[in-house]
Amino acid sequence: MKWIGITGGIATGKSTVAKRLRTLGYVVLDADEISHQVTGPGGGALQEIFRVFGDAIKTTDGGLDRKALAALVFAKKDALRQLEAIIHPLIQAEIAAEKSKLEKLGELVAFYDVPLLYEKHMEKSFDEVVVVAADEDQQLLRLMKRNSLTKPEAKLRLQTQMPIQEKIKKTKHVIHNNKDQKFLETEVSRVLRGLKI
């Protein structure tokens, strides 16, 4: 099975690309979705997150206050590293199981949408890597709108990731997402031809 990583920067449009690929009939696994599962009710990471970060990030019904946790970990690099140490092994185990299942089902191609692919040096575990790119100004605006953040808050989040230009240099497959939906669909088709799938 051809195993293709999708990455990019925060708010570059990876989810929109993943949605388009699914519409075209491709299997797309999503690191963020699995992260939500392992940190959700009954998820394997929840109790350890509360033990490490305390009750300030707990909702009244005992769930995870994601906004409070995000504010905490994006303000302190050590806190972000602690959180990643808790959830990443669980995500990787889940993905390995899903990948194995897809191979047994005879899938020829599968994509894995993973935001921190290059930051976590995961590129060698993929046959190909696709980067979804947008201008930094657009990233900022999209992130502020999507997450109701101030400009300084959005900039802080962007700074936790490798600059998008650095990611572009590391692959030959780049989907540019600076224009409208029609342009993005054309970009996806172009990259799929380049991947020969």
Backbone bond lengths (Angstrom), bond angles and torsions (degrees), N, CA, C in turn:
res aa  C-N    CA-C-N  psi(-1)  N-CA   C-N-CA  omega(-1)  CA-C   N-CA-C  phi
1 M - - - 1.464 - - 1.527 109.98 -
2 K 1.316 115.91 133.73 1.470 120.43 177.18 1.526 107.59 -78.87
3 W 1.326 116.58 123.73 1.465 124.20 -173.60 1.520 107.65 -110.74
4 I 1.339 116.86 111.51 1.464 121.14 -172.15 1.527 110.87 -117.60
5 G 1.313 116.25 124.87 1.458 121.51 178.02 1.524 110.80 -85.68
6 I 1.330 115.70 139.51 1.472 120.77 172.10 1.520 106.56 -116.25
7 T 1.320 115.54 127.63 1.457 118.95 177.23 1.523 108.73 -142.18
8 G 1.297 116.06 -172.41 1.465 121.41 -177.89 1.507 106.89 162.51
9 G 1.305 116.34 -152.85 1.459 120.06 176.69 1.511 109.21 -109.88
10 I 1.305 115.11 170.89 1.459 120.82 176.97 1.536 107.45 -62.29
11 A 1.327 117.17 130.92 1.471 123.81 178.45 1.532 114.42 65.06
12 T 1.351 117.14 29.34 1.477 119.07 174.26 1.526 110.47 -90.38
13 G 1.335 117.23 -13.84 1.465 119.91 177.68 1.517 114.62 109.44
14 K 1.334 117.37 23.77 1.476 120.57 179.61 1.526 111.27 -59.14
15 S 1.330 116.97 -40.75 1.472 120.71 -179.28 1.523 111.41 -65.04
16 T 1.330 116.50 -36.75 1.466 121.07 178.39 1.527 109.82 -66.55
17 V 1.335 116.21 -40.33 1.467 121.06 177.76 1.532 109.46 -65.84
18 A 1.334 116.52 -43.52 1.474 120.75 179.46 1.532 110.14 -59.97
19 K 1.325 116.01 -42.38 1.470 121.29 178.78 1.530 110.29 -61.13
20 R 1.330 116.39 -43.46 1.467 121.00 178.79 1.532 110.63 -62.46
21 L 1.327 117.23 -43.85 1.468 121.11 179.77 1.532 110.95 -61.95
22 R 1.341 115.67 -40.75 1.478 119.37 177.77 1.525 110.57 -63.45
23 T 1.336 116.04 -40.67 1.472 120.85 177.56 1.528 110.49 -59.36
24 L 1.332 116.55 -35.06 1.463 121.76 179.55 1.535 112.27 -81.04
25 G 1.345 116.66 -0.52 1.466 120.52 174.87 1.518 115.96 97.90
26 Y 1.339 117.62 7.85 1.465 120.34 179.26 1.528 111.06 -88.06
27 V 1.333 115.68 151.48 1.464 121.22 174.34 1.531 107.48 -84.81
28 V 1.334 116.53 129.49 1.463 120.92 177.39 1.530 108.51 -129.33
29 L 1.314 116.20 117.63 1.469 121.22 173.49 1.522 107.29 -91.94
30 D 1.334 116.73 148.67 1.459 120.83 -171.98 1.530 110.80 -129.42
31 A 1.335 116.29 117.75 1.470 121.80 -179.00 1.527 111.63 -60.71
32 D 1.345 117.06 -38.83 1.468 120.33 -178.96 1.528 111.46 -66.22
33 E 1.338 116.17 -39.54 1.479 119.64 178.25 1.527 110.16 -62.53
34 I 1.323 116.22 -43.24 1.472 120.02 -179.62 1.524 110.25 -68.33
35 S 1.336 116.49 -36.40 1.461 121.19 176.01 1.529 110.68 -59.22
36 H 1.344 115.97 -41.76 1.467 120.72 178.04 1.527 111.03 -64.33
37 Q 1.335 116.44 -36.67 1.469 119.91 178.62 1.533 111.10 -65.41
38 V 1.346 116.48 -47.05 1.467 118.90 -175.70 1.532 112.69 -73.47
39 T 1.349 116.51 -17.61 1.471 119.51 178.09 1.530 111.21 -105.97
40 G 1.322 116.70 2.25 1.459 121.61 179.62 1.520 111.88 -87.13
41 P 1.343 117.52 -175.66 1.470 121.13 179.97 1.530 111.27 -55.78
42 G 1.315 115.88 125.22 1.467 120.78 -179.52 1.517 113.85 78.06
43 G 1.340 117.55 1.53 1.472 121.07 -179.66 1.516 111.67 -71.03
44 G 1.312 115.88 150.12 1.459 122.35 -175.10 1.524 115.85 -63.38
45 A 1.339 117.40 -19.43 1.475 119.79 -175.68 1.525 113.37 -97.48
46 L 1.314 117.68 -14.32 1.467 121.30 -167.82 1.533 114.54 -58.44
47 Q 1.317 116.71 -51.41 1.474 119.36 -176.51 1.527 112.43 -64.63
48 E 1.340 115.59 -37.23 1.472 119.93 178.88 1.533 110.51 -67.85
49 I 1.330 117.17 -36.79 1.472 120.99 177.56 1.534 109.42 -63.16
50 F 1.337 117.03 -44.27 1.473 120.28 178.86 1.533 110.46 -65.08
51 R 1.338 116.86 -37.91 1.465 120.28 -179.19 1.537 110.39 -64.19
52 V 1.339 116.33 -41.74 1.465 121.24 -176.93 1.535 112.46 -78.38
53 F 1.334 117.28 -41.08 1.465 120.39 -172.14 1.531 114.81 -104.01
54 G 1.328 117.64 -9.92 1.460 120.25 174.34 1.521 114.61 88.24
55 D 1.333 114.66 178.06 1.463 121.87 -174.41 1.533 114.29 -77.25
56 A 1.327 117.48 -10.07 1.470 120.58 -179.28 1.531 111.81 -63.95
57 I 1.352 116.12 -20.25 1.471 119.38 -179.08 1.536 111.36 -103.86
58 K 1.336 115.68 15.71 1.471 120.64 -179.89 1.520 109.43 -100.96
59 T 1.336 116.80 136.72 1.465 120.60 176.35 1.530 109.00 -80.18
60 T 1.327 116.58 168.60 1.471 120.48 -178.50 1.532 112.20 -61.40
61 D 1.340 116.98 -27.38 1.473 119.10 179.57 1.534 112.57 -94.19
62 G 1.344 116.26 12.35 1.471 120.29 175.41 1.515 115.08 86.95
63 G 1.334 116.66 8.01 1.462 120.41 177.57 1.525 110.99 -88.84
64 L 1.321 115.19 -173.61 1.457 121.28 -178.48 1.527 110.03 -95.24
65 D 1.333 116.22 125.53 1.467 121.28 174.51 1.533 106.16 -84.15
66 R 1.322 115.72 93.83 1.465 121.41 -173.29 1.528 112.53 -62.92
67 K 1.326 116.72 -35.51 1.470 120.41 -179.67 1.537 110.42 -66.16
68 A 1.339 116.03 -42.90 1.476 120.18 178.97 1.524 110.74 -65.58
69 L 1.345 116.01 -40.86 1.471 120.00 179.21 1.529 109.90 -64.88
70 A 1.346 117.07 -43.79 1.470 121.08 179.88 1.526 111.06 -60.94
71 A 1.328 117.05 -43.78 1.469 121.03 179.51 1.530 110.24 -59.55
72 L 1.321 115.46 -38.60 1.470 121.53 -178.82 1.530 111.62 -70.04
73 V 1.340 116.55 -51.17 1.470 119.06 -173.22 1.524 113.55 -76.16
74 F 1.352 117.94 -27.71 1.460 118.30 178.81 1.522 111.85 -81.13
75 A 1.332 117.43 -11.40 1.467 121.40 176.76 1.530 111.25 -89.41
76 K 1.349 116.79 -24.44 1.479 120.16 -177.36 1.521 110.02 -131.62
77 K 1.345 116.24 120.88 1.463 120.64 -178.63 1.526 112.42 -61.09
78 D 1.334 116.87 -38.70 1.472 119.99 -179.81 1.525 111.11 -62.13
79 A 1.338 115.96 -39.16 1.465 120.77 179.95 1.528 109.94 -65.68
80 L 1.333 116.94 -39.76 1.462 120.98 178.42 1.533 109.99 -63.79
81 R 1.325 116.46 -42.64 1.474 120.55 178.18 1.529 111.26 -62.17
82 Q 1.337 115.90 -40.97 1.475 120.22 178.30 1.523 111.33 -61.42
83 L 1.337 115.52 -44.65 1.468 120.12 179.91 1.523 110.43 -63.00
84 E 1.334 116.40 -45.42 1.467 120.35 -179.85 1.527 111.82 -61.83
85 A 1.339 116.55 -37.06 1.470 120.43 178.72 1.528 111.43 -63.72
86 I 1.317 116.63 -29.35 1.475 120.88 178.84 1.527 110.88 -78.49
87 I 1.343 116.45 -48.53 1.474 117.81 -170.30 1.531 115.24 -90.18
88 H 1.337 118.96 -30.11 1.465 119.70 -174.80 1.525 114.55 -60.75
89 P 1.341 119.64 -43.09 1.481 117.78 178.27 1.535 112.35 -61.26
90 L 1.329 116.84 -35.39 1.469 120.44 178.90 1.527 111.07 -68.81
91 I 1.327 116.55 -40.44 1.469 121.07 177.98 1.530 109.43 -64.07
92 Q 1.333 116.85 -45.71 1.469 120.86 -178.66 1.523 111.93 -61.64
93 A 1.319 116.62 -39.44 1.473 120.23 179.11 1.526 110.30 -64.93
94 E 1.331 115.95 -41.73 1.474 121.47 179.63 1.527 110.54 -64.58
95 I 1.322 116.87 -43.52 1.464 121.70 -179.99 1.529 110.99 -65.18
96 A 1.321 116.93 -42.28 1.476 120.21 178.80 1.526 110.27 -59.55
97 A 1.331 116.63 -41.01 1.472 121.05 179.06 1.529 110.51 -66.16
98 E 1.333 117.08 -42.95 1.469 121.67 179.55 1.527 110.96 -64.65
99 K 1.331 116.20 -42.87 1.467 120.86 -179.76 1.523 110.55 -62.03
100 S 1.316 115.72 -44.67 1.467 121.75 179.12 1.536 110.66 -60.00
101 K 1.330 115.41 -41.99 1.470 121.11 179.46 1.533 110.33 -62.36
102 L 1.345 116.46 -43.84 1.465 120.87 -179.47 1.530 111.58 -64.22
103 E 1.336 116.22 -39.18 1.470 120.24 178.40 1.529 110.67 -63.82
104 K 1.331 116.57 -41.58 1.471 120.83 178.59 1.526 111.45 -65.19
105 L 1.348 116.13 -31.27 1.467 120.41 178.67 1.534 111.96 -77.48
106 G 1.329 115.74 -7.59 1.463 119.86 177.64 1.524 115.36 84.92
107 E 1.348 117.19 19.05 1.478 119.99 176.67 1.532 108.85 -62.77
108 L 1.328 116.05 138.78 1.464 120.12 -179.22 1.523 112.32 -89.50
109 V 1.348 115.18 -28.40 1.467 121.22 -176.80 1.523 108.86 -142.18
110 A 1.328 117.07 141.00 1.468 120.99 170.56 1.523 108.46 -145.52
111 F 1.329 114.78 144.36 1.465 121.37 178.06 1.527 109.11 -107.30
112 Y 1.332 115.43 148.56 1.460 120.79 175.33 1.527 107.65 -128.61
113 D 1.334 115.67 113.40 1.468 123.11 -179.54 1.522 107.92 -84.67
114 V 1.338 115.73 107.18 1.468 120.32 -176.57 1.535 110.02 -134.09
115 P 1.348 117.31 106.89 1.470 121.07 -174.37 1.528 114.70 -56.30
116 L 1.318 118.14 -39.69 1.471 120.83 -173.80 1.531 112.74 -100.80
117 L 1.320 116.85 33.13 1.467 121.90 -176.63 1.528 111.86 -54.59
118 Y 1.333 117.20 -51.08 1.467 120.07 -179.03 1.526 111.97 -76.45
119 E 1.330 116.69 -36.91 1.469 119.55 179.84 1.530 111.05 -61.15
120 K 1.345 115.86 -32.67 1.476 121.51 -179.16 1.527 112.14 -97.40
121 H 1.341 117.12 9.77 1.480 123.36 177.19 1.534 112.12 53.51
122 M 1.326 115.94 46.97 1.461 121.17 -177.66 1.532 113.31 -96.07
123 E 1.329 117.31 -1.63 1.467 119.78 -171.21 1.526 114.23 -57.54
124 K 1.350 117.24 -31.93 1.469 120.10 -177.97 1.530 112.97 -69.51
125 S 1.335 117.40 -15.57 1.462 118.72 -179.95 1.535 112.50 -86.77
126 F 1.352 117.17 2.32 1.468 121.63 179.45 1.527 111.27 -115.51
127 D 1.330 115.47 151.65 1.468 120.23 173.85 1.531 109.92 -73.68
128 E 1.337 115.66 -37.07 1.470 122.04 179.19 1.526 108.25 -146.18
129 V 1.342 116.33 156.37 1.469 121.02 175.25 1.523 108.60 -128.20
130 V 1.341 115.09 133.23 1.467 121.92 176.37 1.521 107.77 -111.18
131 V 1.327 116.60 130.39 1.467 121.70 176.52 1.530 109.11 -105.28
132 V 1.331 115.74 128.94 1.470 121.31 174.10 1.531 106.06 -97.51
133 A 1.328 115.98 120.55 1.465 120.62 -172.29 1.526 112.61 -120.95
134 A 1.321 114.81 147.87 1.467 122.57 173.05 1.525 107.13 -147.03
135 D 1.321 116.92 158.64 1.465 120.43 176.93 1.525 109.25 -63.79
136 E 1.327 116.21 148.29 1.472 120.36 -177.71 1.534 112.36 -59.80
137 D 1.330 116.63 -36.53 1.471 119.89 178.47 1.525 110.43 -61.08
138 Q 1.340 115.73 -41.45 1.462 120.25 178.56 1.527 110.74 -67.15
139 Q 1.328 115.87 -41.49 1.469 119.89 177.19 1.524 110.58 -55.89
140 L 1.332 115.18 -48.70 1.468 120.83 -179.40 1.523 111.89 -57.90
141 L 1.342 115.00 -49.50 1.468 119.80 -178.74 1.526 111.63 -62.22
142 R 1.340 116.69 -45.18 1.462 120.95 -179.97 1.526 111.15 -62.62
143 L 1.335 115.91 -42.68 1.459 121.13 -178.37 1.528 111.24 -66.43
144 M 1.338 116.53 -42.42 1.464 120.68 178.50 1.528 110.50 -61.38
145 K 1.338 115.32 -43.82 1.466 120.35 -179.21 1.536 111.03 -69.00
146 R 1.328 117.10 -48.68 1.468 122.55 -175.48 1.522 112.92 -63.23
147 N 1.341 116.20 -42.64 1.470 120.54 -173.75 1.525 113.81 -106.95
148 S 1.352 116.56 8.34 1.471 121.76 -177.72 1.532 111.16 51.40
149 L 1.330 115.59 53.64 1.471 121.17 -178.01 1.523 110.86 -108.74
150 T 1.324 115.43 154.99 1.459 120.12 171.45 1.532 107.11 -78.27
151 K 1.330 116.83 166.61 1.471 119.68 179.77 1.540 111.69 -60.30
152 P 1.363 119.19 -45.75 1.474 118.75 177.93 1.544 112.66 -60.58
153 E 1.333 117.49 -38.70 1.468 120.88 178.85 1.536 110.75 -64.07
154 A 1.334 115.66 -42.89 1.468 120.63 -179.94 1.531 110.33 -65.56
155 K 1.339 116.68 -41.75 1.468 120.53 179.11 1.527 111.13 -62.15
156 L 1.331 115.82 -39.69 1.463 121.46 178.76 1.529 110.54 -58.86
157 R 1.329 116.77 -41.76 1.472 121.19 179.47 1.531 111.49 -68.55
158 L 1.334 115.69 -40.32 1.473 118.93 178.62 1.527 111.17 -62.28
159 Q 1.336 115.85 -34.89 1.467 120.32 -177.42 1.528 113.62 -70.15
160 T 1.339 117.48 -13.83 1.476 119.30 179.16 1.528 111.11 -80.27
161 Q 1.350 116.74 -8.44 1.461 120.62 -178.52 1.524 110.45 -114.50
162 M 1.326 114.95 157.72 1.453 121.36 174.61 1.537 108.92 -62.36
163 P 1.344 118.76 137.57 1.471 119.67 178.77 1.529 111.22 -55.19
164 I 1.312 116.50 143.23 1.469 121.67 -174.99 1.527 111.75 -59.83
165 Q 1.358 117.45 -34.51 1.469 120.18 179.20 1.535 111.78 -62.68
166 E 1.327 116.13 -33.54 1.469 120.65 177.17 1.534 110.68 -66.57
167 K 1.326 115.91 -39.86 1.470 120.65 179.67 1.529 110.72 -67.09
168 I 1.337 116.08 -39.49 1.469 120.82 179.38 1.528 110.44 -58.94
169 K 1.336 116.89 -38.65 1.475 121.61 -178.65 1.526 112.33 -65.20
170 K 1.331 117.16 -20.87 1.460 121.11 -172.97 1.528 114.70 -90.99
171 T 1.346 117.75 -3.15 1.466 119.78 -178.05 1.519 111.21 -141.66
172 K 1.336 115.40 161.41 1.467 118.40 174.69 1.529 111.25 -101.27
173 H 1.338 117.23 0.63 1.468 121.46 -178.02 1.537 109.92 -115.43
174 V 1.335 115.96 102.46 1.468 120.97 -177.94 1.523 109.94 -124.36
175 I 1.327 115.89 126.65 1.465 121.72 173.68 1.521 106.79 -101.07
176 H 1.337 117.12 115.98 1.461 121.33 179.47 1.526 108.89 -86.83
177 N 1.324 115.82 127.65 1.463 120.53 -177.61 1.534 110.03 -124.32
178 N 1.341 114.52 62.81 1.466 120.23 -178.81 1.525 112.63 -107.07
179 K 1.333 116.02 -6.54 1.470 118.42 -174.15 1.526 110.06 -121.02
180 D 1.338 116.27 -143.65 1.467 120.52 -175.74 1.531 112.31 -90.01
181 Q 1.332 115.24 -179.91 1.468 122.40 -177.77 1.528 111.89 -60.34
182 K 1.318 117.58 -40.28 1.475 122.17 -178.91 1.529 109.70 -61.81
183 F 1.327 115.69 -44.75 1.471 120.39 178.62 1.530 109.83 -61.70
184 L 1.323 116.95 -42.28 1.468 121.45 -179.61 1.536 110.62 -62.18
185 E 1.315 116.68 -42.54 1.470 120.51 179.26 1.526 111.19 -61.53
186 T 1.337 115.68 -38.82 1.473 120.76 176.83 1.523 110.50 -64.46
187 E 1.336 116.25 -41.52 1.469 121.79 178.52 1.533 111.08 -62.85
188 V 1.331 116.35 -43.05 1.475 120.58 179.12 1.529 109.78 -60.96
189 S 1.324 116.83 -46.07 1.476 121.44 179.50 1.529 111.05 -60.93
190 R 1.337 116.43 -42.52 1.460 120.99 179.23 1.522 111.54 -60.25
191 V 1.345 116.03 -45.28 1.465 120.27 -178.74 1.533 111.40 -68.91
192 L 1.322 116.82 -36.97 1.477 119.85 177.36 1.542 110.20 -61.55
193 R 1.323 116.52 -39.45 1.485 119.55 176.36 1.527 110.12 -62.86
194 G 1.346 115.83 -41.22 1.465 120.29 178.65 1.520 113.05 -64.09
195 L 1.341 115.24 -30.58 1.476 120.54 178.91 1.533 111.19 -81.05
196 K 1.336 116.34 -10.82 1.470 122.78 -178.93 1.522 112.62 58.35
197 I 1.344 115.39 47.03 1.472 119.20 178.18 1.521 110.03 -127.15
